[in-house]
Amino acid sequence: RGIQILDGQTGVFLACVLDAITTHSSKSSAAGQTTIAAQCCEEVGTCRRFVGTNDAAGCIAGTPPREHTYTAAYIACAERGLRLCDTHCSGKGCWYNDHPVWTRLECPFPPSPPPPPPSLPPTSLPSPARSARRLDSSAQ
C-alpha cells in the first residue's frame, strides 16, 4: 500500500512512497526541499524530532537531515524507544519544517479502475439485397 510523507511544516500530503529505497520525495515541501526527514513520536503521540539536544548530535535524522529510507527511519525511532508519527510535528525542532517527513500512515487504497465501456453493437448490417432474398425464399 505504501507510506504517506507529509510537508514538515504544513502537514499537507506530498506523496505515497511505494518502494524500499526512496529517500527523496517526488514532490518538494513548501520550502522546496525533497530529502525526507525522520521524526519520531512517543506512544502517546508527543512529537520528538530530537532526543537530548536540538542540534546535529540530538536530531533523529541529523541536521540537515541525512537520507533515510522508511526502514531506516523506522529503526531510528525504534532504537530510541519511539515510533514514527502520524502527523507532521511542525515547530518541534531540527529545522525539519523545511522538509518532507516520514509518517507511519499507510496510503489509502488506490481508486478502483473505471468500469469497461459498454459493448458496441455489430459494425456491419445485412445488405438490403441479402435481406430481400431471405424474405423471398421464406415466402415460397
N, C-alpha and C positions, 0 to 999 in steps of 0.2 A: 504493500500500500504506500509506503514512503513516509517521510517525516517532514513536518512543516518547519520552515525557517521564517522568522519574523524580523521586521525592522527593529533594531535595538532601542530606538527612541519612541517611535510611534506605535509599535506593535502591529503594524499593517502586515498582512500575509504577503510574503515575497515570492516564495516558490515551494514546490514539493520536491524533495530530494529522494530519488528512487534508487540510487546506486551507492555502493560502499566506499567509493574513492573520492567523492566530492568534498572539496574544502572551500570552494568559492560559489557564491550564489549566481545564478544566471541573470538575476535582476539586482541592481545595486540598491543599497539603503538610501534614505533621503539625503545622507551626507556623501553619497557617491562611492561608498566602499563595497567590496564584494567578498572579502575574507570573512568567513563565518566564525564568530566568536563562540567559545564555550562558556556558558554561565550555568550555575547550579542553584538549587533550592533545597531548603530543609524540608523534611517530611510534611511540616505544617504549611509549606508554601512560601516561607520567607526567602527572598532572593539573596544570593551570595555570589557576587562577581569576583570576590577576593576572599581569602582567608588570612587573617593577620593584618597585613598592610596593603593599602591601595596603591601598589607600585608593581614593577616587573616581577619582584620576588613573590608577592602575595596574590596577584591576579591569576585566576584559574587558567586563562589561556595566554598569559603574558601581556605585555603592553609595549608596542602594539600587539594585537593578538596573533599568535602563531597559527599556522594552518592546522586545523583539526578535522578529521573525518567525524561522522556521527559516532562511530565506535570509540574513537579516541576521546571525544567529548564525554561520552557516557562513562568511560573508565576514569577520566579525570575527576568527575563528580563522585563516582563510587569510592575512589581511593580516599576521598575526604569525608566519607560518610554522608554524602549528599546525593541528589538525583537531578537530572535535567528538569528544567522548569516547564510549566505550561503557559508562561507569559513572557513578556519582553524585558521586565526588570529595569525600566528606564530610570536613570539617575542613581543607580546603585554602584557606580564606580568603574574604574579601569578604562574609561573612555569608550566603552562598548556601545554607547548610544549611537556612535557613528557607523556601526557595523550591523550586518545581519547577525542573528543569533540562533543557535540550535534550540529546539524545544523537544519535549517528549510527546508532542501531539502528532498522532497519525494523520495522514492526509485523508480526506474523505474519499469514498469510493469514486472512481471516475463516472461521469454520467453514462447512462445506458446509450448504446448506439441507436440511431433513429431506426424505425421500422423500415423494412424493404418497401420499395414503391409497389403499388398495385400491379398485378399482371396486365399486360397490354392485350387488347383484342387482336385477332388474327390480322396480318398485314395485307393479305390478298383476299379479295372477294371473288366468288364464282363469276365467270364471264356470262353475259346475258345469253349468248348463243348456247352455251352448255346447259343453262337453266331451262331454256326453251325446249331443247331436245329431251330433257328429262320429263318435262311436262307432256310432250307428245307421246313418249313411249309409255307413260303411265295411263294415258287415255285409251290405248288400244286394247 
